[in-house]
Amino acid sequence: MTSPNPFLQLDRQMVGDIYTSSEVMDNLTILCDEFGSRFGGTPGEKQAADFMQAKLVEYGLQNVHLEPIQYEGWRRGEVKLEVISPVYQEIPCITLPHSPACQLEGTLIDLGDGAPDDFEARAADIQGKIVLTTSEVRPKGSSRWIHRMEKHGRAVVAGAAGFIFVNHYPGFGPATGGIGHNGASLIPGISVALEDGAYLQRLIKRHGEVTIRLTSTDECAPMVSWNVIGELPGRQHPEQLIMLGCHYDGHDISQGATDPASGTVALLEAARVLAAYAAADLPVTVRFALWGVEEIGLIGSTQYVAQHADELTNLRFYLNMDMAGSLPNKGIVLNKWPELEPILAGWSAEMALPFGVEQSINAHSDHYPFLMAGAPTGGIGSVGGPPRGGRGYAHTRYDTLDKTDITSLREAAVLAARLALRMADAAGAGSWPARRRSQEVVADLLENPENKEEEAFFARLDAFYRQARRER
Ligand SMILES: [Zn+2]
């Protein structure tokens, strides 16, 4: 049974266009094969920003512009990891973004999957050593997701001399991810494949003391990135906003095809069809944002939220689209907005498009600065399918164009365009119940044991960095 659909004509135009055009895959091919990783500080990053700006203009969006972002960036140099005792062996590795240049010799300590309790219990042994831990996100004894940044941070505060991140999936090579803290990490961090990490763990187990030498020539330096912004102005309440956002920078070791570019091009495609068919009917403004330098600390979106603080009360919803064009079981993950669930369920019925809705809070993409500022937020996420096994190819050198397919890109673009149309309509009619939260309500929301432990740790890490930088 299909519910009556007041947007049937527009839906048919937008969906029909997306499914009869190759534009979304053409754009993905250009972003990946012409501009490479688009990592902060690479030539391809600016080329991608200029390309997307030109696309938004071509599609008929308005107020299209770049917003520059000043930040402390990082450039990969050479790296060499050698086991020097009890055997000699060179091990392939990559440094993690914001790892400082180093010449380091030290002994290894194996923290296994990196459970917070183990870091606490073994703090005295960690001092001065090089911590080895896997990328397992749910270490034994931990009820919550433990992010790389926390494991690395726990090594830093325990006084480790270095950090080795071991991929917990075989055959994927080393997994990358930033370890900076508004600039260079205090200790070098590298990543190795599961197979090489397992070898190091076996050596530690058999010999007790394993000494390595790590040499790297990475550089930290002030850099500029760009957020790319364009919009379709509202006809009745232009000051009210619905926003769609996705970052466009990938990690420098790959094309970042699934993470993030599958979402980046789905956003561009939604912008294209909304501009072509719905622009005259939008009562409120729909704004599109392509964020710079997400991968090394949500830098572009964080700056945007700070610089556009006066607009956030009028922001009715921010929809994040990171990786959206490569997720199975696409649905909507709301950041604890239960009042929106019945509305989305009603739309799912009228759209004749079953999609799941979940509620959760996490800090690891561009919705987060908006969430912290109280704005209603959510994102396209994997909802209701079998549990996903980590990031897959994302953050490895194998996140390349061949891992994507046009059907998944189209699904994400269709979901985003049809929902943005309805959100704008509901906001214009005053029937969209989400309103900006106060800072007290935001704080209460994070007040649960899981978030509390993580937040308390990152506050401690913050203080540790402030102190360490004062002493330098
Ligand atoms: Zn991403």
Boltz pocket constraint, residues with backbone or C-beta under 6 A from the ligand:
constraints:
  - pocket:
      binder: B
      contacts: [[A, 247], [A, 249], [A, 259], [A, 260], [A, 294], [A, 322], [A, 323], [A, 364], [A, 365]]
      max_distance: 6.0
